[in-house]
Amino acid sequence: MRSGKVVNAAETFTFNPKEGIDNPAMVFTDAPESGSAPRPRLCVLKQDDKETYGFNLRLESGCRGHVIRNVVLGGVAQRSGLQDGDRLLEVNNCYVDDVPHPEVARKIKLSGQQLCLLVLGGEEYEQAVSQGRDLQSLVKVHKEEGCKPPRLCHITKDQISSLGISFSPLEGEKGRFSVNLVKGGAAERAGVCKGDRLVWMNGAMVSHLTHSALTRMMKKCGTSITILVVDSESEKIYMQKKMPILPAMAVPHKLPFRARKLHLISGPEGYGFLLRLEKTPSGNTYHVLREVEQSSPAEKGGMKDGEILLEVNGESVESLKHEEIVDRVRLSGKKVSLTSITPSGLDFYTKLGLSPLLFCEDDAADKETENNKPTSAKVQESKESCVPRVSAVSATTDATNGEEEDGYEISVL
């Protein structure tokens, strides 16, 4: 039986996409007739900077599924049609009923200020399960065939075609633009297709823009732009459902930076890297991976000096203290999963208003066994290989210039 663990989905987050389409509305299906298949409801939640979503997501003993609880009266969730006891089936068009609870909570957090939830009433859900219905098939029945996900495309200018893209306003429809392409140009190579509809550019929704304002944005974009596009037929379906098209739903194309998930197995001397709490010139403080030892598990796992730590075992470190991160690594035993990104990559996503965790590479998983294989049976049996070496320091002296760096914490892992 699953535990009653509570995940508060009403948190605020540092990385948020810009606001989506205007006036997103809740969408209800008609009440099912007696004996008919249960019909899921689509709820679109939109929060401003001062609001929370206003509900909890729970796993409850003796109760199947991801359960909606504690819906705040008059809050974002209730206004969207979310009800206490609802079971969550999809998050942003992604089926989640069979997905581990922490990953579902993570998808909600990464969505930012807009969120699309497909839910089924508690009684309907329990009835469907007792009847042996396939919930995923039930969801597919109520989804439009041929609806494709949007694409998040990064376009870099070239000498021949420049960006290779322009936009035409749809006649009589403010804030809607069709894509024109230079054949074989930079935009086409970045995954943009002729006739696509433009949804979002460099972090800003275009639904409220005039064509002249969009043109000015293009001129200021420099050597590259990042745009969210969708094919025209899929756009019609999203609009019919009154459903926003969000970066959290997108398939990435040619993004210059991606967060990386590293899978490490501790050796007899630990993982072989330093974790430092560092303050940047901008005043922000990050947990940084440093001094990766040669031939260490960290190096073999793909760790790069200077990358910023984002997650430990799928848990964001954004709100964690330095010693709390170290504790989580210790409690992992001899295996740990770390998600990191370069400072330039973090800056890229921050400017777009997106979380870098939305698009994460996990190619290190395929190398885990080969790169971290113990060199002998003696090493494999070593008790030391099950725990990292850790020593925390609240302030250090820079070995290069001898100046004290206030507020730094260091842990050897």
RATA-V370850 format. One record per residue. N is the residue number from 1. PSI is psi in whole degrees, 0 to 359 (999 if undefined). D_FIRST is the distance of its C-alpha to the first C-alpha in Angstrom with 1 decimal. Layout:
<<N PSI D_FIRST> <N PSI D_FIRST>>
This chain:
<<1 139 0.0> <2 152 3.8> <3 171 6.5> <4 40 9.5> <5 137 11.8> <6 132 15.1> <7 119 17.5> <8 114 20.9> <9 13 22.5> <10 35 25.8> <11 162 27.1> <12 151 30.6> <13 150 31.1> <14 316 34.2> <15 113 34.3> <16 136 34.6> <17 158 36.2> <18 166 39.2> <19 151 38.9> <20 210 38.6> <21 155 40.4> <22 145 42.0> <23 53 40.5> <24 142 37.2> <25 154 36.1> <26 150 33.0> <27 121 33.0> <28 142 31.8> <29 160 31.8> <30 155 33.4> <31 134 31.3> <32 144 30.2> <33 158 32.3> <34 129 31.0> <35 351 29.5> <36 166 29.6> <37 142 26.9> <38 147 25.0> <39 119 26.7> <40 160 25.1> <41 141 26.9> <42 125 28.2> <43 125 28.4> <44 119 30.7> <45 133 30.5> <46 124 33.5> <47 153 33.9> <48 183 37.0> <49 336 37.4> <50 355 37.0> <51 161 34.0> <52 169 30.3> <53 329 28.0> <54 43 26.8> <55 163 23.1> <56 150 19.7> <57 126 17.0> <58 154 13.4> <59 129 9.8> <60 137 8.6> <61 131 5.9> <62 10 6.5> <63 122 8.5> <64 156 8.9> <65 175 11.4> <66 116 13.2> <67 132 14.4> <68 125 18.0> <69 166 18.7> <70 47 21.8> <71 119 24.3> <72 130 27.6> <73 122 30.3> <74 4 33.0> <75 180 31.3> <76 313 31.1> <77 313 27.7> <78 320 28.9> <79 334 32.3> <80 352 30.8> <81 5 29.0> <82 138 25.5> <83 150 23.9> <84 132 21.1> <85 349 18.0> <86 151 19.1> <87 134 16.8> <88 125 18.2> <89 321 19.5> <90 146 22.2> <91 116 23.6> <92 50 27.3> <93 10 27.4> <94 123 24.6> <95 129 21.6> <96 1 18.4> <97 327 15.6> <98 14 14.5> <99 140 15.6> <100 142 13.7> <101 314 13.5> <102 325 16.3> <103 325 18.5> <104 314 18.3> <105 322 19.2> <106 317 21.9> <107 321 23.4> <108 315 23.8> <109 321 25.5> <110 348 27.8> <111 332 28.9> <112 227 31.3> <113 353 33.1> <114 146 32.1> <115 132 28.9> <116 119 28.2> <117 131 24.9> <118 121 24.3> <119 162 21.9> <120 137 21.1> <121 149 21.1> <122 312 17.9> <123 317 19.2> <124 319 20.6> <125 310 17.4> <126 322 15.5> <127 317 18.7> <128 319 19.0> <129 317 15.6> <130 333 16.4> <131 359 19.8> <132 23 18.5> <133 146 20.4> <134 108 20.4> <135 324 19.7> <136 321 21.6> <137 324 24.5> <138 320 24.3> <139 318 24.8> <140 327 27.7> <141 326 29.5> <142 11 29.9> <143 146 31.0> <144 134 34.6> <145 144 35.7> <146 3 37.6> <147 118 36.2> <148 152 36.2> <149 155 34.8> <150 168 37.3> <151 134 38.8> <152 110 39.4> <153 130 42.7> <154 122 44.7> <155 127 48.4> <156 131 51.0> <157 144 54.7> <158 171 56.9> <159 335 60.7> <160 306 61.2> <161 0 58.9> <162 233 57.9> <163 339 54.5> <164 30 55.4> <165 147 53.9> <166 170 55.2> <167 139 53.9> <168 132 55.4> <169 142 54.6> <170 128 53.7> <171 127 56.5> <172 8 55.9> <173 99 52.3> <174 136 52.1> <175 13 49.6> <176 130 49.1> <177 138 50.5> <178 148 50.9> <179 134 51.0> <180 139 54.3> <181 149 54.3> <182 122 56.9> <183 126 56.4> <184 7 55.1> <185 184 55.0> <186 318 52.6> <187 317 50.3> <188 320 50.0> <189 338 49.2> <190 5 46.4> <191 3 44.7> <192 141 46.4> <193 150 47.6> <194 135 50.7> <195 356 50.0> <196 157 46.7> <197 135 46.2> <198 130 46.0> <199 323 43.1> <200 140 43.2> <201 126 45.5> <202 42 45.1> <203 356 42.4> <204 130 44.2> <205 145 43.5> <206 2 46.7> <207 339 46.2> <208 8 48.6> <209 147 51.2> <210 168 54.6> <211 322 55.9> <212 323 58.3> <213 321 55.5> <214 320 53.5> <215 320 56.6> <216 322 57.1> <217 318 53.6> <218 319 54.4> <219 334 57.6> <220 2 55.8> <221 346 53.0> <222 224 54.9> <223 356 54.2> <224 159 50.8> <225 157 48.4> <226 123 44.8> <227 153 44.1> <228 123 41.4> <229 161 42.6> <230 150 41.4> <231 155 43.2> <232 323 45.0> <233 318 43.2> <234 323 39.8> <235 319 41.2> <236 319 42.3> <237 316 38.8> <238 318 37.3> <239 320 40.2> <240 324 39.7> <241 357 36.1> <242 45 37.3> <243 125 34.9> <244 152 35.9> <245 112 36.3> <246 150 34.7> <247 330 35.0> <248 343 31.2> <249 352 31.4> <250 156 34.2> <251 125 35.0> <252 144 37.1> <253 122 40.5> <254 28 42.8> <255 134 41.2> <256 341 43.2> <257 143 40.3> <258 140 36.7> <259 150 34.1> <260 136 33.2> <261 121 30.0> <262 134 31.1> <263 114 29.1> <264 144 30.7> <265 123 30.5> <266 141 32.2> <267 186 35.4> <268 337 37.1> <269 20 38.6> <270 203 35.5> <271 337 35.1> <272 39 38.7> <273 168 38.8> <274 136 39.5> <275 119 37.4> <276 141 39.8> <277 112 39.4> <278 143 42.4> <279 130 44.2> <280 165 45.8> <281 332 49.2> <282 349 47.6> <283 351 45.9> <284 149 42.3> <285 133 40.4> <286 157 38.2> <287 116 36.5> <288 139 38.7> <289 124 38.4> <290 163 41.7> <291 57 43.7> <292 119 41.8> <293 143 43.2> <294 135 44.9> <295 14 43.0> <296 165 39.9> <297 325 36.3> <298 314 36.5> <299 316 39.7> <300 332 38.4> <301 359 35.2> <302 10 37.5> <303 139 37.7> <304 137 40.8> <305 135 42.6> <306 354 42.5> <307 152 39.4> <308 132 37.2> <309 130 33.6> <310 322 31.2> <311 151 27.7> <312 118 26.1> <313 43 23.0> <314 359 22.7> <315 128 23.1> <316 140 26.4> <317 4 28.9> <318 319 31.0> <319 7 30.1> <320 146 29.5> <321 162 32.3> <322 313 33.8> <323 333 32.4> <324 324 28.9> <325 315 29.2> <326 318 30.6> <327 320 27.7> <328 325 25.2> <329 316 27.4> <330 315 27.6> <331 346 23.9> <332 344 23.6> <333 228 25.4> <334 0 27.7> <335 141 26.3> <336 147 26.3> <337 125 26.4> <338 138 29.0> <339 129 30.1> <340 167 33.8> <341 155 36.7> <342 156 40.5> <343 320 42.2> <344 321 44.0> <345 318 40.8> <346 320 39.3> <347 321 42.5> <348 309 42.5> <349 325 39.1> <350 317 40.0> <351 329 43.2> <352 349 41.3> <353 27 38.8> <354 155 35.9> <355 135 33.2> <356 344 33.9> <357 350 30.2> <358 325 30.5> <359 99 32.3> <360 132 31.2> <361 141 32.4> <362 35 30.3> <363 345 33.0> <364 338 32.7> <365 324 29.6> <366 339 31.9> <367 357 34.1> <368 307 31.6> <369 315 32.1> <370 314 35.8> <371 334 36.7> <372 17 34.7> <373 129 35.2> <374 146 36.4> <375 343 40.1> <376 163 39.9> <377 328 37.7> <378 318 38.9> <379 320 37.5> <380 327 34.1> <381 354 33.8> <382 132 35.1> <383 329 32.9> <384 334 34.4> <385 350 32.8> <386 348 29.4> <387 142 30.4> <388 157 32.7> <389 130 35.9> <390 131 35.9> <391 122 38.7> <392 139 38.8> <393 132 42.1> <394 335 42.6> <395 146 46.0> <396 166 47.9> <397 130 51.4> <398 124 51.8> <399 343 53.3> <400 313 55.3> <401 358 57.2> <402 6 56.6> <403 142 55.4> <404 138 52.6> <405 100 49.6> <406 143 48.1> <407 6 44.4> <408 144 43.4> <409 141 40.6> <410 137 40.3> <411 130 37.8> <412 125 38.5> <413 999 35.5>>
